[in-house]
Each structure stands twice: as structure tokens, then as C-alpha cells.
Amino acid sequence: MSRSAAVLTNRQIVRAAGIALLGFLASGVLGIVRTAIVNSTFGAGAALDAFSTAQRIPEAIFVLVAGGALGSSFIPVFARYLRNDDDTRAWRLASAAITLSSLAAAVLSLVVFIFAPWVIEALAPGQVPVVRELTISLVRIMMLTPFIFSISGLMMGILQTYGNFVLPSLAISMNSIGQIIGALVIAHILPPLTGTVAQVGSANVYGLAWGAVLSAVLHLLIQLPGLRAIQTQAPKVRFLLDWRVEGVREVVLMMGPRVLGLGVAQLNFFVNVNFASRMIVGSQAVLTTAWTLMFTILGVIGQSIGTAVFPTLSAFAADGNMEGYNDRLARALRSVIFLALPATVGLIVLGGPFVGLLFQRNNWTAEDTAGTAWALAFFSIGITGHASLEVLSRAFYALEDSKTPVFIGVLSLVANIVLSIVFIQFIGDPASLARGPFAGLALANSVTTLVEAVVLWALLRRRIGTGRDSYLLDGILRTAAATGGMLVILVLFTSLIGDTLNYGMVGIIGGVLGAAVFLGGSTALKMEETSTVLGMILRRIKRS
């Protein structure tokens, strides 16, 4: 590959999306393994509630400083410099961005470390004192991670701009590996804290916090070889504490609205934490588990395609080629919807069996499984919206417009808070974990996300034209028809046969049956996405 960023063809985007998909799939599988190990070790109790709450804060700092805000603003400018064969300016920008973002993350982490008691009190006012003290201690340990992630997060953007999607995809898996080690090893070798909520059997929940720190280190280390390979023919990344470097101001101006937009998304999480902290013990744990499962599917569906298409959309926008931009965008949206609709049906109908198969062992009870499946059903309604937003938001960023998604996101946040307050009043039983009111939080998230995606698409159409609308609508209708056939078969299967099988067999057989019916229906409807997916699978089988 040349030193500069390149526009990828549709075939190359499919290949890049395939690489990213495999990375997200590997990460998703590891994420499920991680969640299964963590849940079976600690159960849906006070210790896991505390860790789930504490983890939100360092994750939010990383996303705001480098993981999403700076990365999405940095890639278009960095790619434009490379496209113009100006490597020196590109790499000075990279050096300054990494230096400034890592220092900003360090300062924010220090502030949170100092003021952690007040932060947790505001975030989760419903926690009892012993759980609050544990949450504060866990937060302070994990404040080591934003500094490391701020460096590795921008490194991902650099590698993706050069067309390297392998190492960034593998890096995502490191988040799970670190926490798996934390749950299996570190949690059991730390001194036991007998008589405290931090200790569950032989496991000390502080092991999960140190596992999170290990995740950040691994996330950085696995990408270093890719950066070294690029820099054999490019200027080196170095410490450059200079905000006057050309391009920094442009990135910061683009980043401002993006920070606000991602801040809105993080506030949605904080709203859920705030409400869940006032509910029955275990609510935060099962809600987080349900979100993790949904987000795993989302990573495979939306993030892999969005990640692959973003550099190309940025390059087309930089070249002023709006016809190519429109075509790539329409194809990307068709692809995510092709995968999202059947995933929604599968998780709603088979969510309970899958959760039971994956997690129900040791300290994770049948009630914990029922509560997770209950929340997952409502989260699943919004998968199509979430997946579409992964593409639509990047489409705006490629046009160097971060204000529009932010404005719509702010409105979505307000709607989410209002709907959350309304839904938790009449959805679920406050005394039950299996059917808790936290499902209302999941439903509010899904409804607002779907509406947000529709509004962003409508606004984008006004900007880029409607030349590919019929192509996109055709794909949606065909996908909906194939998904409808899948829904009918799965409902018949679970109602007629489901009671005669155990949870695991219902999940496995139902999943295979649903996938077969959907792919058969989409093949009969002659959808091009079917041949693309099957072609990728068959090529992988032939190579193995």
C-alpha cells in the first residue's frame, strides 16, 4: 500500500469490513466469555453493581478525549494531509494530537481521582454507603486507563487511515482479555476482604479493576508493531506539546461538537446508572450485561462496517466526489440493516435461552438470567437504530460536520430522560429482578435511538441528494420480508417445541434455524448482501 490514504473500492470496503467484522466478532466472543466469567464469579450482586458503575467513568473519559471525539475529528484532517502528499504536516499533527490528548486524559483522571466521592454520590445516589465506598475505590484504580487508551485510541485512527484494520480490530479484543485475567487470576490472588461486599467467595472484585488496567496496556502494545511498520517510510511520532501545530486547531474545532455529542451518549449511560442505583440490588449488573450482549451484536453489525467505510467517505468528501460518497453510504446502510433486523428478532425471541446458556452457572442465578433477558428484549428493539447511527454519524464526520449529529443527539438525550422517567413508572415490578423496571430504561434508549437515526438520515438526504433512496428502500423491504419469515418460524419453534428442550438447546437450535430461514428468504429475494455474506464464509472455508 502507498504511504498516503487511499479511496477503497466497494470490494475493498467489503474486505476491510470483513477484517473489521472478524475483529469485532472475536472481540464479541471474548466479550461474552468475559461477561460469563465475571458474572459466574460475582453474580448480580453488590460487588458487580459497584464495578459496573465505576467502569462507566474511565470509559467516558476515554471516549470523550481520544476514543471517539478526537479520533473522529483527527482522521479526516490526517487523511487529507496524506492525500495531498504532505507527510510532514500529517505526522506533526499526529504527534501533537497524541501528546495533547494523553495529557488532557491524565489531568481529567487526576481530577476524578481526587473528587471521586462527590462524583459517585452524584452518579449513583441510590447506592448504600458500603457499596458507594467500594465504587469509589474501584474508580480510583481504573483512572490509570484513560491516559493509556488516549494514546492507543489515536493509534487506531492512524492505522485505519493507512488501511490497516487488523491490529485495531485485535486491539479491541484486549479489553476482554485483560478483564478475563482479572476475574480468573487477579481476583483470586489478591488478599481476601472477608466480610465485605468486595469479596464474593474466593474472588476479590478489585481484581476486575486491575484487569481493566491490564486491558489498556494490552490495547496499546498490540498496535505498536503496526505503527512501527508505517513509520519505516514516514516521519516518527514524537512528544510534541504544541497546540499551534497546523491542523490542531481545525481538529479541536471539529472535536468540540463531537465531544458534546459523545458526552450526550455518555450522559445516557449515566442516566441509566442513576436510575438503576435506586432499584433492587442487581439491577445495574443485569442491565449492563444486557447492554454488553446487545453491544456485542452491534459491534459485528454496525461498528465493523462503519469503521471500514469511514476513511473512504472522508477521502471522497475531501476529493469532492459526492456520487461516490453517496454510493458507498447507501451500500453501507443496506448492509447494516440487512444484519440488524434479523438480529433484533433473534434476540427478542431467543434472548432468554441464550442468556441462560451463556451465563447461568455458579453465582449467576435463574433470576439473574431472567432479568438480563427481560432488559435485552427491550434493548434489542433499538439495534437497527444503533447500527445505522454507526454509519450515519461517520457520514457527517467525513463531511467535517460534527455539529448536526450533536444537535440531534442533545434532543435525543432529553427525550431519553423523559421517556425513561415515564417508562419505569409502568414497566416491570420494582420488587422483582426478573421483571424489573430497568427494562423501561432499555426501551427509552431504543425508541430515542431509532428516531435519532431516522432524523439524521433525513437531514443527510437534504445535503447529499436522494439519488440512492430507491436502492436503500429496496434493501430494507427485502430484509424486512426475510426477517418476517424468520420471526414466524422462530415463534412456532419456541411455542411448539421449546418447552421440550433445555435452555441451551433452544438457543442453539433456534439460532441455527432462524439464520437458515433468514438466509434462505434473502436468497430467494435475490439480495446482493446474501451473496456477499455467503461468499465471505465460503472463501474462509476454502482457505481453512
ZIWOJO-V384912 format. One record per run of one state. SS is the DSSP state (~ for helix, > for strand, _ for the rest). FROM is the first residue (numbers start at 1). TO is the last residue. If there is no record, write none. Layout:
# ZIWOJO-V384912
{{SS FROM TO} {SS FROM TO}}
This chain:
# ZIWOJO-V384912
{{_ 1 9} {~ 10 42} {_ 43 45} {~ 46 67} {_ 68 68} {~ 69 83} {_ 84 86} {~ 87 114} {_ 115 115} {~ 116 123} {_ 124 128} {~ 129 142} {_ 143 144} {~ 145 161} {_ 162 165} {~ 166 189} {_ 190 198} {> 199 200} {_ 201 202} {> 203 204} {_ 205 205} {~ 206 230} {_ 231 247} {~ 248 276} {_ 277 282} {~ 283 319} {_ 320 321} {~ 322 359} {_ 360 365} {~ 366 380} {_ 381 382} {~ 383 398} {_ 399 402} {~ 403 426} {_ 427 437} {~ 438 464} {_ 465 468} {~ 469 496} {_ 497 497} {~ 498 500} {_ 501 502} {~ 503 524} {_ 525 527} {~ 528 543} {_ 544 544}}
